[in-house]
Amino acid sequence: MRRTIFTDEHDMFRAAFRTFVEKEIEPNVEQWEHDGIVPRELFAKAGASGFLGTDVPEQYGGGGVEDFRYNLIIAEEVQRVGAGGAGLGITLHNDVCLPYFLSLCTDEQKERWLPGIVAGDLITAVAMTEPGIGSDLASMSTSAIRDGDTYTVNGSKTFITNGINADLIITAVKTDPSQRHKGVSLVILERGMDGFERGRNLDKVGLHSQDTAELFFNDVQVPAANLLGQEGNGFLHLVHNLPQERLSIAVAAVAAAEAALGWTLDYVKDRTAFGQPVGSFQNSRFRLAEMRTEIDIAQVFVDRCVEALNDGELTAEEAAEAKWWCTELQKRTVDTCVQLHGGYGYMIEYPIARAYIDARITTIYGGTTEIMKEIVGRSLGV
Ligand SMILES: Cc1cc2nc3c(=O)[nH]c(=O)nc-3n(C[C@H](O)[C@H](O)[C@H](O)COP(=O)(O)OP(=O)(O)OC[C@H]3O[C@@H](n4cnc5c(N)ncnc54)[C@H](O)[C@@H]3O)c2cc1C
């Protein structure tokens, strides 16, 4: 179905980013999957080419255009070539972390951090999850106790995307451990602070070129100048920013499903069994038709959500709907596509196999399907 949300400028941006992906990402994916991480230079190259911080004001080196369609194009293009794991660090940096800096930094903090973030010299991460809590964020126990102009931070975080590469970590802490939501604040932990240690790069089922790590804080002295937003309002800041994170995941999910369907169509037209292409069996045609239909419907919905986000109208419930439905669609789609590939679909040299293992996390991170349904369900007054 023809998409109606793009202008010529978006098409030009897509062409430029596609060239970047073909040159800087695609040839290296195998190596990075093996390494378990992308090199920091990838961020610097993306920054130098104008693919980081398109929405950051020009005075800090950014593109100066608040338009999530540019973020969407980046997510779609990395998924198109099966490099979602390698591209996740960049989309997290742009779509998930930057909004916190843009909406919450003081002028002094903007001067200090935004130019490096846009250049790709300062890589970002957001650390909410702890070994003991994920969905129930208000129960976090990492503490930041203020004494004068310094917070003493103690605790640990886990499953943190960009956890090894990151220089600036938006860290959710309890500045008042006696409180639940009202005790949460956000502070920026920086690479090199005494007492801030990184654990191992976690060994995951998929997303192998993405570094996901544990972080440990032992009496880290964090200047009060690194408080992001207002003390005690951290939970509200998270709630404000999570819809964009969830839409980012939904956008990538639809693009991943589209790519999976494309590889599968190529395969089933070529592969024969019982003297005919496997795609021409009625069961195959029905499954392909079902996937085509569902992806088209999902695409229209996420495109509309992107327009709503750009207009400042996307609700937490709509973002939750997009997140759970599109990621469940991604999971169903890659599973069906592996089936249609037969045994070759289980071989990692085929893109559908990596798409299958990479898809599994999407209904969990950024808020699980169950938590998304809670958000939607609560809004129905039940
Ligand atoms: C690869 C990867 C990358 C990640 N990146 C980041 C990151 O960058 N930053 C970050 O902070 N976190 C990150 N996470 C953590 C992720 O967001 C959490 O794993 C997720 O929110 C779920 O939390 P949990 O793992 O503690 O599961 P739990 O909260 O323990 O949930 C376990 C199960 O119980 C269900 N459940 C929990 N509460 C309810 C409820 N009220 N009703 C019904 N069911 C419920 C859940 O849906 C789930 O099925 C990442 C995780 C992974 C694996």
Ligand as a Chemical Component Dictionary entry (heavy atoms), coordinates in Angstrom:
data_LIG
# 
_chem_comp.id                   LIG 
_chem_comp.type                 NON-POLYMER 
_chem_comp.pdbx_formal_charge   0 
_chem_comp.three_letter_code    LIG 
# 
loop_
_chem_comp_atom.comp_id 
_chem_comp_atom.atom_id 
_chem_comp_atom.alt_atom_id 
_chem_comp_atom.type_symbol 
_chem_comp_atom.charge 
_chem_comp_atom.model_Cartn_x 
_chem_comp_atom.model_Cartn_y 
_chem_comp_atom.model_Cartn_z 
_chem_comp_atom.pdbx_ordinal 
LIG C1  C1  C 0 18.354 -7.354  25.130 1  
LIG C2  C2  C 0 17.739 -6.498  26.196 2  
LIG C3  C3  C 0 17.932 -5.131  26.172 3  
LIG C4  C4  C 0 17.406 -4.325  27.182 4  
LIG N1  N1  N 0 17.716 -2.981  27.210 5  
LIG C5  C5  C 0 17.388 -2.247  28.311 6  
LIG C6  C6  C 0 17.869 -0.922  28.493 7  
LIG O1  O1  O 0 18.581 -0.373  27.627 8  
LIG N2  N2  N 0 17.540 -0.260  29.631 9  
LIG C7  C7  C 0 16.767 -0.809  30.597 10 
LIG O2  O2  O 0 16.515 -0.158  31.611 11 
LIG N3  N3  N 0 16.291 -2.080  30.472 12 
LIG C8  C8  C 0 16.593 -2.813  29.365 13 
LIG N4  N4  N 0 16.139 -4.096  29.232 14 
LIG C9  C9  C 0 15.285 -4.657  30.267 15 
LIG C10 C10 C 0 13.837 -4.860  29.817 16 
LIG O3  O3  O 0 13.203 -3.634  29.617 17 
LIG C11 C11 C 0 13.159 -5.733  30.880 18 
LIG O4  O4  O 0 13.710 -7.041  30.748 19 
LIG C12 C12 C 0 11.647 -5.760  30.742 20 
LIG O5  O5  O 0 11.092 -4.511  31.063 21 
LIG C13 C13 C 0 11.007 -6.849  31.625 22 
LIG O6  O6  O 0 11.475 -6.770  32.931 23 
LIG P1  P1  P 0 12.026 -8.108  33.677 24 
LIG O7  O7  O 0 13.010 -8.725  32.748 25 
LIG O8  O8  O 0 12.476 -7.737  35.023 26 
LIG O9  O9  O 0 10.771 -9.047  33.728 27 
LIG P2  P2  P 0 9.702  -9.105  34.939 28 
LIG O10 O10 O 0 9.226  -7.731  35.250 29 
LIG O11 O11 O 0 10.279 -9.914  36.031 30 
LIG O12 O12 O 0 8.523  -9.910  34.236 31 
LIG C14 C14 C 0 8.513  -11.337 34.095 32 
LIG C15 C15 C 0 7.176  -11.721 33.481 33 
LIG O13 O13 O 0 6.110  -11.301 34.353 34 
LIG C16 C16 C 0 5.204  -10.511 33.629 35 
LIG N5  N5  N 0 4.623  -9.473  34.480 36 
LIG C17 C17 C 0 5.273  -8.599  35.294 37 
LIG N6  N6  N 0 4.402  -7.754  35.863 38 
LIG C18 C18 C 0 3.176  -8.094  35.394 39 
LIG C19 C19 C 0 1.863  -7.583  35.589 40 
LIG N7  N7  N 0 1.622  -6.528  36.379 41 
LIG N8  N8  N 0 0.840  -8.192  34.936 42 
LIG C20 C20 C 0 1.053  -9.241  34.118 43 
LIG N9  N9  N 0 2.281  -9.746  33.877 44 
LIG C21 C21 C 0 3.318  -9.187  34.502 45 
LIG C22 C22 C 0 6.013  -9.892  32.510 46 
LIG O14 O14 O 0 5.173  -9.458  31.441 47 
LIG C23 C23 C 0 6.914  -11.052 32.134 48 
LIG O15 O15 O 0 6.244  -11.912 31.265 49 
LIG C24 C24 C 0 16.625 -4.908  28.199 50 
LIG C25 C25 C 0 16.400 -6.292  28.207 51 
LIG C26 C26 C 0 16.981 -7.079  27.251 52 
LIG C27 C27 C 0 16.804 -8.567  27.347 53 
# 
loop_
_chem_comp_bond.comp_id 
_chem_comp_bond.atom_id_1 
_chem_comp_bond.atom_id_2 
_chem_comp_bond.value_order 
_chem_comp_bond.pdbx_ordinal 
LIG C1  C2  SING 1  
LIG C2  C3  SING 2  
LIG C2  C26 DOUB 3  
LIG C3  C4  DOUB 4  
LIG C4  N1  SING 5  
LIG C4  C24 SING 6  
LIG N1  C5  DOUB 7  
LIG C5  C6  SING 8  
LIG C5  C8  SING 9  
LIG C6  O1  DOUB 10 
LIG C6  N2  SING 11 
LIG N2  C7  SING 12 
LIG C7  O2  DOUB 13 
LIG C7  N3  SING 14 
LIG N3  C8  DOUB 15 
LIG C8  N4  SING 16 
LIG N4  C9  SING 17 
LIG N4  C24 SING 18 
LIG C9  C10 SING 19 
LIG C10 O3  SING 20 
LIG C10 C11 SING 21 
LIG C11 O4  SING 22 
LIG C11 C12 SING 23 
LIG C12 O5  SING 24 
LIG C12 C13 SING 25 
LIG C13 O6  SING 26 
LIG O6  P1  SING 27 
LIG P1  O7  DOUB 28 
LIG P1  O8  SING 29 
LIG P1  O9  SING 30 
LIG O9  P2  SING 31 
LIG P2  O10 DOUB 32 
LIG P2  O11 SING 33 
LIG P2  O12 SING 34 
LIG O12 C14 SING 35 
LIG C14 C15 SING 36 
LIG C15 O13 SING 37 
LIG C15 C23 SING 38 
LIG O13 C16 SING 39 
LIG C16 N5  SING 40 
LIG C16 C22 SING 41 
LIG N5  C17 SING 42 
LIG N5  C21 SING 43 
LIG C17 N6  DOUB 44 
LIG N6  C18 SING 45 
LIG C18 C19 SING 46 
LIG C18 C21 DOUB 47 
LIG C19 N7  SING 48 
LIG C19 N8  DOUB 49 
LIG N8  C20 SING 50 
LIG C20 N9  DOUB 51 
LIG N9  C21 SING 52 
LIG C22 O14 SING 53 
LIG C22 C23 SING 54 
LIG C23 O15 SING 55 
LIG C24 C25 DOUB 56 
LIG C25 C26 SING 57 
LIG C26 C27 SING 58 
# 
